[in-house]
Amino acid sequence: MKVQNISDIEKFFEVVDQCSGKVELVTGEGDRLNLKSKLSQYVSLAKIFSNGDIPELEIVAYEKNDIEKLMTFLFKG
Protein backbone atom coordinates (compact mmCIF):
# COMPACT_ATOMS: atom_id res chain seq x y z
CA MET A 1 0.00 0.00 0.00
CA LYS A 2 1.19 3.50 -0.75
CA VAL A 3 0.88 5.98 2.08
CA GLN A 4 1.44 9.70 2.48
CA ASN A 5 1.41 12.29 5.23
CA ILE A 6 2.15 10.18 8.29
CA SER A 7 2.05 12.93 10.88
CA ASP A 8 2.67 10.80 14.00
CA ILE A 9 5.63 8.60 13.11
CA GLU A 10 5.97 7.35 16.72
CA LYS A 11 2.40 6.08 16.74
CA PHE A 12 2.96 4.55 13.29
CA PHE A 13 5.91 2.52 14.60
CA GLU A 14 3.85 1.50 17.65
CA VAL A 15 1.24 0.06 15.28
CA VAL A 16 3.98 -1.67 13.27
CA ASP A 17 5.37 -3.19 16.49
CA GLN A 18 1.90 -4.60 17.26
CA CYS A 19 1.74 -6.41 13.92
CA SER A 20 2.23 -10.17 14.08
CA GLY A 21 3.78 -10.63 10.64
CA LYS A 22 6.42 -8.93 8.56
CA VAL A 23 5.92 -5.25 7.65
CA GLU A 24 8.28 -3.75 5.10
CA LEU A 25 9.09 -0.32 3.72
CA VAL A 26 9.92 -0.43 0.01
CA THR A 27 12.51 2.19 -0.90
CA GLY A 28 12.61 4.06 -4.20
CA GLU A 29 15.41 1.73 -5.27
CA GLY A 30 13.24 -1.33 -4.58
CA ASP A 31 15.02 -2.37 -1.37
CA ARG A 32 12.80 -3.71 1.40
CA LEU A 33 13.42 -2.66 5.00
CA ASN A 34 11.89 -4.74 7.78
CA LEU A 35 10.00 -2.15 9.83
CA LYS A 36 9.73 -4.51 12.80
CA SER A 37 13.49 -4.09 13.27
CA LYS A 38 14.44 -1.08 15.41
CA LEU A 39 17.56 -0.54 13.30
CA SER A 40 15.47 -0.44 10.14
CA GLN A 41 13.07 1.98 11.82
CA TYR A 42 15.94 4.37 12.54
CA VAL A 43 17.33 3.98 9.02
CA SER A 44 13.91 4.62 7.51
CA LEU A 45 13.41 7.68 9.74
CA ALA A 46 16.73 9.10 8.59
CA LYS A 47 15.80 8.50 4.96
CA ILE A 48 12.28 9.88 5.35
CA PHE A 49 13.40 13.13 6.98
CA SER A 50 16.66 13.62 5.08
CA ASN A 51 15.21 16.29 2.79
CA GLY A 52 12.70 17.84 5.20
CA ASP A 53 9.46 16.39 3.89
CA ILE A 54 7.72 13.03 4.02
CA PRO A 55 7.38 11.56 0.56
CA GLU A 56 4.93 8.90 -0.49
CA LEU A 57 5.95 5.59 1.08
CA GLU A 58 5.19 2.05 0.03
CA ILE A 59 4.43 -0.28 2.93
CA VAL A 60 3.95 -4.03 2.51
CA ALA A 61 2.26 -6.16 5.16
CA TYR A 62 1.64 -9.86 4.67
CA GLU A 63 -0.97 -10.70 7.33
CA LYS A 64 -4.60 -9.65 6.86
CA ASN A 65 -4.90 -8.49 10.48
CA ASP A 66 -1.75 -6.40 10.13
CA ILE A 67 -3.08 -4.72 6.99
CA GLU A 68 -6.28 -3.87 8.88
CA LYS A 69 -4.30 -2.39 11.81
CA LEU A 70 -2.22 -0.24 9.47
CA MET A 71 -5.26 0.90 7.47
CA THR A 72 -7.12 1.80 10.67
CA PHE A 73 -4.15 3.89 11.82
CA LEU A 74 -3.80 5.61 8.45
CA PHE A 75 -7.48 6.52 8.20
CA LYS A 76 -8.30 7.24 11.85
CA GLY A 77 -4.93 8.16 13.32
C-alpha positions as CSV (number, residue, x, y, z in Angstrom):
1,M,0.0,0.0,0.0
2,K,1.2,3.5,-0.7
3,V,0.9,6.0,2.1
4,Q,1.4,9.7,2.5
5,N,1.4,12.3,5.2
6,I,2.2,10.2,8.3
7,S,2.1,12.9,10.9
8,D,2.7,10.8,14.0
9,I,5.6,8.6,13.1
10,E,6.0,7.3,16.7
11,K,2.4,6.1,16.7
12,F,3.0,4.6,13.3
13,F,5.9,2.5,14.6
14,E,3.9,1.5,17.7
15,V,1.2,0.1,15.3
16,V,4.0,-1.7,13.3
17,D,5.4,-3.2,16.5
18,Q,1.9,-4.6,17.3
19,C,1.7,-6.4,13.9
20,S,2.2,-10.2,14.1
21,G,3.8,-10.6,10.6
22,K,6.4,-8.9,8.6
23,V,5.9,-5.3,7.6
24,E,8.3,-3.7,5.1
25,L,9.1,-0.3,3.7
26,V,9.9,-0.4,0.0
27,T,12.5,2.2,-0.9
28,G,12.6,4.1,-4.2
29,E,15.4,1.7,-5.3
30,G,13.2,-1.3,-4.6
31,D,15.0,-2.4,-1.4
32,R,12.8,-3.7,1.4
33,L,13.4,-2.7,5.0
34,N,11.9,-4.7,7.8
35,L,10.0,-2.2,9.8
36,K,9.7,-4.5,12.8
37,S,13.5,-4.1,13.3
38,K,14.4,-1.1,15.4
39,L,17.6,-0.5,13.3
40,S,15.5,-0.4,10.1
41,Q,13.1,2.0,11.8
42,Y,15.9,4.4,12.5
43,V,17.3,4.0,9.0
44,S,13.9,4.6,7.5
45,L,13.4,7.7,9.7
46,A,16.7,9.1,8.6
47,K,15.8,8.5,5.0
48,I,12.3,9.9,5.3
49,F,13.4,13.1,7.0
50,S,16.7,13.6,5.1
51,N,15.2,16.3,2.8
52,G,12.7,17.8,5.2
53,D,9.5,16.4,3.9
54,I,7.7,13.0,4.0
55,P,7.4,11.6,0.6
56,E,4.9,8.9,-0.5
57,L,5.9,5.6,1.1
58,E,5.2,2.1,0.0
59,I,4.4,-0.3,2.9
60,V,4.0,-4.0,2.5
61,A,2.3,-6.2,5.2
62,Y,1.6,-9.9,4.7
63,E,-1.0,-10.7,7.3
64,K,-4.6,-9.6,6.9
65,N,-4.9,-8.5,10.5
66,D,-1.7,-6.4,10.1
67,I,-3.1,-4.7,7.0
68,E,-6.3,-3.9,8.9
69,K,-4.3,-2.4,11.8
70,L,-2.2,-0.2,9.5
71,M,-5.3,0.9,7.5
72,T,-7.1,1.8,10.7
73,F,-4.2,3.9,11.8
74,L,-3.8,5.6,8.5
75,F,-7.5,6.5,8.2
76,K,-8.3,7.2,11.8
77,G,-4.9,8.2,13.3
